[in-house]
Amino acid sequence: MLYIKVPASTSNLGPGFDSIGMAVNIYLELEVEESEQWEIQHLGDVLSELTDDDEHYIRKMCRQFMHQFNLEEKAFKIIMYSDIPLARGLGSSGSALIASLEIINHFYQLELTKEKRISILSQIEGHPDNVAPSINGGIVAGYYNNETKETVTLDVPVIKWPIMVVIPNYELKTEASRNVLPDHMSFESAVRAGSIGNMLIAALYSEDYRTMGKMMTSDLYHEQYRAHLVPHYQMVKDVITEDCFAFLSGAGPSIFIVCHPKKYDENRFNLLKLPDCEVKSIEPDQEGVITFEKEGRMVN
């Protein structure tokens, strides 16, 4: 029996649009074994509304990979549990995509390297900013060329200040969030946006977290266009204090907050007062996806 544990991810970190992401300690877990027919059992509240049918995302992606690699089709019995809320900008679909490839890589003994897996999945996602950190762990900066299919990723030092995430009780589909983005930006704006992203990476390496926070909150690519889709975005901005920095997690609606250690308690208490949301204290996951064989067979 194969056990898989995939961390959630937050992408962009403000100005790193489609190119920077961080794995966090919220997880999708699966037990998988070969079977004569497909069967997927969902545990926990997060996955309670998913159905076990041909449209199940993991089943669809496993079959897609079988076809892509010209493999004889197999079926699997899967028991899965997740703490990653769906459609909240925390990489739930990316984690499921990673799990699907891990299943195929293991049961067909493909021996795909991490770099190859990131490349394969970046072609599907169109960017590496969720799958790369969830596979490698930590913060990852990545580049994907849609024309050449080249993918390049490098690890970046993780944030050492406390981190929280505000998870609103409503969904926001990535497609809807992308539809509000402009088709073009001026050359001057593009230069400024790129400079902000560059300074974010430099600040992470320098552990200059005030500069990091300033860059995180200076994005020009997407947040100003998406903010109206997330009522909690301005709510969070209104209650956090100095030396506390908030940015949209991916396409939203979740919002990440990084704050000075001395300001953590005050800001956490302020955030807990907000309505219709959950506040989690989290940390970067530095291991990435974990897979190993477990003895025995499933009992459910």
C-alpha positions in Angstrom: 0.0 0.0 0.0 1.3 3.4 -0.9 1.0 6.4 1.5 1.2 9.9 0.0 1.3 13.2 1.9 1.2 16.5 -0.1 1.5 19.9 1.4 -0.7 22.8 0.5 0.8 25.9 -1.2 0.4 29.6 -1.4 1.4 31.2 -4.7 2.6 34.6 -5.8 3.6 35.9 -2.3 2.3 39.2 -3.6 4.4 40.3 -6.7 5.7 36.9 -7.7 2.8 36.2 -10.0 2.8 32.7 -11.4 6.4 32.2 -10.4 6.9 32.2 -6.6 5.2 29.8 -4.2 5.6 28.4 -0.7 4.6 25.0 0.7 2.7 25.2 4.0 1.9 22.6 6.7 -1.7 21.8 5.7 -2.0 18.5 3.9 -3.7 16.1 1.5 -3.1 12.5 2.6 -3.8 9.3 0.6 -3.5 5.5 1.0 -3.5 3.8 -2.4 -3.4 0.2 -3.6 -4.1 -1.5 -6.9 -7.6 -2.8 -7.4 -9.8 -4.5 -10.0 -12.0 -1.4 -10.2 -11.8 2.3 -9.1 -12.9 3.2 -5.7 -12.2 6.5 -3.9 -13.3 7.0 -0.3 -13.2 10.5 1.2 -12.6 11.2 4.9 -13.3 14.4 6.7 -15.4 17.5 6.2 -13.3 19.2 3.5 -13.8 16.3 1.0 -17.3 15.4 2.1 -19.1 16.7 -1.0 -16.9 15.0 -3.5 -18.3 12.0 -5.4 -16.6 8.9 -6.5 -17.2 8.8 -10.3 -15.4 9.1 -13.6 -15.1 12.9 -13.2 -13.1 12.7 -10.0 -10.0 14.8 -10.5 -7.5 12.2 -9.3 -9.1 9.5 -11.3 -9.1 11.7 -14.5 -5.5 12.7 -14.0 -4.3 9.2 -13.3 -5.9 8.1 -16.6 -4.4 11.0 -18.4 -0.9 10.1 -17.2 -1.5 6.5 -18.2 -2.4 7.7 -21.7 0.5 10.2 -21.8 3.1 7.6 -20.9 1.5 4.8 -23.0 0.8 2.6 -20.0 -1.5 -0.3 -19.6 -4.6 1.0 -17.7 -4.9 0.1 -14.0 -7.5 0.8 -11.3 -6.8 1.9 -7.8 -8.5 1.9 -4.4 -7.9 5.2 -2.7 -8.7 6.5 0.8 -8.0 10.2 1.1 -8.2 12.9 3.7 -7.5 16.6 3.4 -7.1 19.7 5.5 -6.7 21.9 2.4 -9.9 23.7 1.8 -11.2 23.6 -1.8 -11.2 26.7 -4.0 -9.6 28.9 -1.4 -6.3 29.7 -3.1 -4.3 27.1 -1.1 -3.3 24.8 -4.0 -5.9 22.1 -3.4 -6.0 21.2 -7.1 -2.2 21.3 -7.4 -1.9 18.9 -4.4 -4.4 16.5 -6.0 -2.5 16.7 -9.3 0.8 15.9 -7.6 -0.8 13.0 -5.8 -2.1 11.6 -9.1 1.4 11.7 -10.7 2.9 10.1 -7.5 0.4 7.2 -7.9 1.5 6.6 -11.5 5.2 7.1 -10.8 5.1 4.5 -8.0 2.8 1.8 -9.4 4.4 1.9 -12.9 7.9 2.3 -11.5 8.6 5.3 -13.8 11.4 6.6 -11.4 10.6 10.2 -12.4 12.9 12.8 -10.7 11.5 15.7 -8.8 12.6 18.0 -11.6 10.8 15.9 -14.2 7.7 15.7 -12.1 7.7 19.5 -11.7 8.2 19.9 -15.5 5.3 17.6 -16.3 2.9 19.2 -13.9 4.0 22.8 -14.9 2.9 22.0 -18.4 -0.6 21.1 -17.1 -0.9 24.0 -14.7 0.8 26.5 -17.0 3.1 27.7 -14.2 5.2 26.1 -11.4 4.3 28.2 -8.5 2.0 25.7 -6.7 3.4 22.3 -7.8 7.1 23.1 -7.4 6.9 24.1 -3.7 4.5 21.3 -2.8 7.0 18.8 -4.4 10.2 20.4 -3.1 9.0 22.0 0.1 9.9 25.5 1.2 9.7 28.6 -1.0 10.5 28.0 -4.7 11.0 30.5 -7.5 10.2 29.1 -10.9 10.0 29.9 -14.6 7.9 28.1 -17.2 8.1 28.7 -21.0 4.8 27.7 -22.6 6.4 27.6 -26.1 9.5 25.6 -25.3 8.0 23.7 -22.3 11.2 24.6 -20.4 10.8 24.7 -16.6 13.4 26.0 -14.2 13.1 26.2 -10.4 15.3 27.3 -7.5 14.8 27.1 -3.8 14.6 30.3 -1.8 15.1 30.8 2.0 11.9 30.3 4.0 10.3 33.1 6.0 11.2 33.0 9.7 8.6 35.5 11.0 5.2 34.1 12.1 2.6 33.4 9.4 -1.1 33.3 9.6 -3.8 32.7 7.0 -7.3 34.0 7.0 -9.6 31.5 5.1 -13.0 33.0 4.3 -16.1 30.7 4.3 -16.7 31.2 0.6 -15.0 29.8 -2.5 -13.4 31.7 -5.4 -12.7 29.7 -8.5 -9.3 30.4 -10.1 -11.0 31.0 -13.5 -13.2 33.7 -12.1 -10.2 35.4 -10.4 -8.1 35.3 -13.6 -10.9 36.7 -15.7 -10.6 40.1 -14.0 -6.9 40.5 -14.8 -5.9 42.9 -17.6 -4.7 41.6 -21.0 -1.9 44.1 -21.1 0.2 46.4 -18.9 2.4 49.3 -19.9 6.2 48.9 -20.3 6.7 51.3 -17.3 4.4 49.3 -15.1 6.0 46.0 -16.2 9.5 47.3 -15.2 8.2 48.4 -11.8 6.4 45.1 -11.2 9.5 43.1 -12.1 11.6 45.2 -9.8 9.2 44.6 -6.9 9.4 40.9 -7.5 13.2 41.0 -7.7 13.4 42.9 -4.4 11.1 40.3 -2.7 13.6 37.6 -3.5 16.5 39.7 -2.4 14.8 40.5 0.9 14.1 36.8 1.5 17.7 36.0 1.1 18.8 38.9 3.2 16.2 38.1 5.9 15.1 41.8 5.7 11.5 41.0 6.4 10.3 44.6 6.6 11.5 45.1 3.0 10.0 41.7 2.2 6.6 42.8 3.6 6.8 46.1 1.7 7.4 44.2 -1.6 4.6 41.7 -0.8 2.1 44.5 -0.5 3.3 46.4 -3.6 2.2 44.0 -6.3 1.1 45.5 -9.6 0.1 42.3 -11.5 -3.0 41.1 -9.8 -4.1 42.1 -6.3 -5.6 45.5 -7.2 -7.8 43.7 -9.8 -8.9 40.9 -7.5 -9.4 42.7 -4.2 -13.1 43.4 -5.0 -13.8 39.7 -5.3 -12.6 39.1 -1.7 -14.5 41.1 0.9 -12.1 39.9 3.6 -9.1 41.4 1.8 -9.8 45.0 3.0 -11.1 43.7 6.4 -7.7 42.2 7.1 -5.8 45.2 5.9 -7.9 47.4 8.2 -7.2 45.4 11.4 -3.5 44.5 11.1 -0.8 46.7 12.6 2.6 48.1 11.6 5.2 45.4 10.8 2.4 43.1 9.7 1.9 42.4 6.0 -1.0 40.8 4.1 -1.3 39.4 0.6 -3.8 37.3 -1.4 -2.9 33.6 -1.5 -2.9 32.6 -5.1 -6.2 33.6 -6.8 -7.8 34.1 -3.3 -9.9 34.3 -1.3 -7.5 33.2 1.4 -5.2 35.9 2.7 -1.7 35.3 4.2 -0.3 37.5 6.9 3.3 37.7 7.9 4.1 39.7 11.0 6.9 40.6 13.4 7.2 38.1 16.3 6.4 40.9 18.8 3.3 41.8 16.9 1.9 38.3 16.5 -0.4 38.0 19.5 -2.0 41.3 19.0 -2.6 40.7 15.3 -3.9 37.2 15.8 -6.4 38.4 18.3 -7.5 41.2 15.9 -7.9 38.7 13.0 -9.9 36.2 15.2 -12.6 38.9 15.6 -13.3 39.0 11.8 -16.6 37.3 10.8 -17.2 34.4 8.4 -13.6 33.1 8.3 -11.1 30.8 9.9 -7.7 32.0 11.1 -4.9 29.5 11.1 -1.3 29.9 12.4 0.9 28.0 9.9 4.5 27.4 9.0 6.4 26.6 5.8 6.5 22.9 5.0 10.2 22.2 4.2 9.9 18.5 3.2 7.5 18.6 0.2 5.6 15.6 -0.9 6.3 12.4 1.0 5.6 8.9 -0.3 6.4 5.5 1.2 5.0 2.0 1.2 3.0 0.8 4.2 2.5 -2.8 5.2 -0.9 -4.5 5.1 -4.0 -3.8 3.2 -6.7 -1.2 3.6 -9.3 -2.1 6.2 -12.0 0.3 4.9 
